[in-house]
Amino acid sequence: MGSVLWFAWMVALWVVFFALLLADRLGEVWDWIVGLPLVAEIVVWLVFFPWVLGTFVWTRGWADWLRLGLVVLFAVGWTVVSIPRKK
């Protein structure tokens, strides 16, 4: 049951991430994260690592194809490793 909840959590947060991306709000999220006190920022990075990493990548001035490719790679990769498997 725990693995199913973890998978649902993963998918739900990626849905939220891409909704924020489409709404062009990831810049605001990034500004909020880096505006936190250092200890709180570290906790956010640890708890929400794949999504914060995706936000970091998306807010860089890199080529669009590179940013999109990396974010999709993170989303697919973390989701695939989170798929519940039989023991």
C-alpha positions as CSV (number, residue, x, y, z in Angstrom):
1,M,0.0,0.0,0.0
2,G,2.9,2.4,0.8
3,S,4.4,2.0,-2.6
4,V,1.0,2.8,-4.3
5,L,0.7,6.0,-2.2
6,W,4.3,6.9,-3.0
7,F,3.6,6.5,-6.7
8,A,0.4,8.5,-6.5
9,W,2.4,11.3,-4.7
10,M,5.0,11.3,-7.4
11,V,2.5,11.5,-10.2
12,A,0.4,14.1,-8.4
13,L,3.4,16.4,-7.9
14,W,4.5,16.1,-11.5
15,V,1.0,17.0,-12.6
16,V,1.2,20.1,-10.3
17,F,4.7,20.9,-11.7
18,F,3.5,20.8,-15.3
19,A,0.4,22.8,-14.5
20,L,2.6,25.5,-13.0
21,L,4.9,25.3,-16.0
22,L,2.0,25.8,-18.4
23,A,0.7,28.7,-16.3
24,D,4.2,30.2,-16.4
25,R,4.4,30.2,-12.6
26,L,7.7,28.2,-12.0
27,G,9.7,31.4,-11.8
28,E,7.6,32.5,-8.8
29,V,8.0,29.1,-7.2
30,W,11.8,29.3,-7.7
31,D,11.9,32.8,-6.2
32,W,10.0,31.6,-3.2
33,I,12.3,28.6,-2.7
34,V,15.5,30.7,-2.9
35,G,13.9,33.3,-0.6
36,L,13.5,30.8,2.2
37,P,16.0,30.7,5.1
38,L,18.9,28.4,4.2
39,V,17.8,25.6,6.5
40,A,14.3,25.7,5.1
41,E,15.6,25.8,1.5
42,I,17.7,22.7,2.2
43,V,14.7,20.9,3.6
44,V,12.6,21.8,0.6
45,W,15.4,20.5,-1.7
46,L,15.5,17.2,0.2
47,V,11.8,16.6,0.5
48,F,10.9,17.8,-3.1
49,F,14.1,17.0,-4.8
50,P,13.0,16.0,-8.3
51,W,10.5,18.9,-8.6
52,V,12.9,21.5,-7.2
53,L,15.6,20.2,-9.6
54,G,13.1,20.5,-12.4
55,T,12.2,24.1,-11.3
56,F,15.9,25.0,-11.2
57,V,16.5,23.7,-14.7
58,W,13.4,25.4,-16.1
59,T,14.3,28.8,-14.7
60,R,17.8,28.7,-16.2
61,G,18.5,30.6,-19.4
62,W,19.3,27.5,-21.3
63,A,17.9,26.5,-24.7
64,D,14.2,25.5,-24.6
65,W,14.9,22.1,-26.0
66,L,17.5,21.3,-23.3
67,R,15.3,22.6,-20.5
68,L,12.2,20.7,-21.7
69,G,14.3,17.5,-22.3
70,L,15.8,17.5,-18.9
71,V,12.5,18.2,-17.1
72,V,10.7,15.4,-19.1
73,L,13.7,13.1,-18.3
74,F,13.4,13.9,-14.6
75,A,9.6,13.4,-14.6
76,V,9.7,10.1,-16.5
77,G,12.7,8.8,-14.6
78,W,11.4,9.5,-11.1
79,T,8.0,8.2,-12.1
80,V,9.3,5.0,-13.6
81,V,11.4,4.2,-10.5
82,S,8.4,4.8,-8.4
83,I,6.1,2.4,-10.1
84,P,4.9,-0.2,-7.5
85,R,6.4,-3.6,-8.1
86,K,5.5,-7.0,-6.8
87,K,7.8,-8.4,-4.2
